[in-house]
Amino acid sequence: MTTESMSIFSPQLAAKFDALVQKYPLKRSALIPMLLYSQDEIGYLSDAVIDEVAERIGITPLDVRNVASYYSMLRFKPVGKYNVQVCTNISCMLRGAYDLFEHLEEKLGIGHKGVTADGLFSLEEVECIGVCCWAPAIQVNYDFHDDLTNDKVDAVLDTYRAKDKGESANA
Amino acid sequence: MPKLVSHPDEVKIISRRFGMGATDIDRYIELGGYESAKKALAEGSEWIINEMKASGLRGRGGAGFPTGLKWSFVPKQSAKPKYVLVNGDESEPGTCKDHLIFLHDPHSVIEGTIIAGLAIGSKMGFIYLRGEYRYLIQIMEKAVADAYAKGYLGTNIFGSETEFQVVVQTGAGAYEVGEESALMESLEGKRGVPRIKPPFPAVVGLYGGPTVINNAETIAAVPHILAMGGPAYAAVGSERNGGTRLFGLSGHVNNPGIYELPMGYNLHKMIYEVGGGIRGGRKLKAVVPGGSSTPVLLPNEIENLGMDFDQVGKAGSMLGSGAVVVIDDQTCIVEFALRTISFYAHESCGWCIPCREGTDWLKKSLTRFHAGFGTIKDIDNIQYLAENMMGRTFCPLGDAAAMPTLGFVKKFRKEFEDHLDGKSCPYAKHLEVALV
């Protein structure tokens, strides 16, 4: 599938995928990156995403689901526009990650894997994200925020609220 | 943005270019970059492997296998293409050293990959980063594109008519993929379930070809070793442990961060001088010396402990990924053990029953125990379960879960007993509340 009109992805992403499958000795090696990049654009692995990725790689949709279900970053349901992922593993825990998580639950009014009513934020407790020496840390979508306190994390949430407002004003 | 720290005892080899703008290829070259790759091209495979053997460099992922020896195992002749695979899946809790390498010195990883390729006669390398490191993947991809533009990668590298291609690959969240054969599975677009060994990757690896897999820190050390010479690198470290290591101090220290110290550096000194001692003037209770899978050490065990693979091994633990997690005297060890096992239960791929069931049962037992519903028999059961996971799985994840659990139960039995018979946890649940 190389024609843009048939793709559910943007022309840029479709072109990226056309190139990606050429990069490896085996086409299938493109599968995991392709799923992650699809999710970045569409929000989650919808049936349509899985079908198109399967066709591009040349495997069955069932095979794609089997692989996708293994990886913790891949999801089959949408999350908030800003997915707040709080690491509570040992290094972060020792520096107050659970307090931070509870504070965020209270601030956002949602629990683990919850999404706010306006769809702006979702919250998730995650395993180690590799920011241990600058703990406690969170990741909002792909952006890291480290050395946090409750006050600092409030400011972080505000920057995303402002970002969203700016985007809707420009839209 | 991760903060860079520094201490006078540091010997900056791998971290030499950190904070100096070396993500820019011209700056990297100005700082001596890509000279080692050129030298490696001129001198050839045997010379590279001999320098690596002389350097005493041992795998920085945690196993500590001598890198030069590993490279020498790859057959010279092979019907199938050979591959270099760089493991940047960095997921062992406590570990964030590769994060800084990708952030500050991406070209050192590319240069090390080229050299590894020349050493084993490979034309293609993969640099695999965990999916969470998206901004670092973008840095690496830009660095690779710049290296192609300069002709340092491609079909005619450095004008030598030698081919070497590099592909940067993203993961999508899986600790298990840090295991070498699971990493190859993931790179082939499959679930990250480990393979049965033998055959070992040096013989049958990625796409069935002979493959060398090295940790990103190991690979980043390679250009520096060739620049300074193997013996000079070895001289920096301790006996049979060449060079330096990016030690990660985290937890209850005053100055957490990544410090590059010689192998064999005293752990007590690392915590009290380099790390500035325990936060809030508290006392040290325990140290996890090399990432969450390594058995805990007590304060009296670290007094004269040199941080290298052999000395930490002798002390009953492992140097692992060099991630030192410092625990103060207000921390509940049962809770710490529970958080550790919860991680392994979450990450177990489910293939081997002792790991899949064992991690889950340990998590359940410790959850109940921490909540005050444990019985004296549970302590022995936890130990029995953990002992029966050891060595009974195809990959080291089962051991990685069992080893720390055994350490906690054996060394802190009294603290487990303090939780018995409906007694609530004797420690404040949340440290920060007590601290601030």
Interface residues (C-beta under 8 A of the other chain):
Chain A: K23 Y24 P25 L26 R28 S29 A30 L31 I32 P33 L35 L36 I57 N66 V67 Y70 Y71 S72 M73 L74 T88 N89 I90 S91 M93 L94 R95 G96 Y98 D99 E127 C128 I129 G130 V131 C132 C133 W134 A135 Q139 Y142 D143 F144 D146 D147
Chain B: M1 P2 K3 P81 E90 S91 E92 P93 G94 T95 C96 D98 H99 M124 R130 G131 E132 Y133 R134 Y135 V167 Q169 T170 G171 A172 G173 A174 Y175 S186 L187 E188 G189 K190 R191 G192 V193 Y207 G248 L249 S250 G251 H252 P256 G257 I258 V288 S292 A323 V325 V326 I327 T331 F336 R339 T340 F343 H346 E347 C349 K429 H430 L431 E432 V433
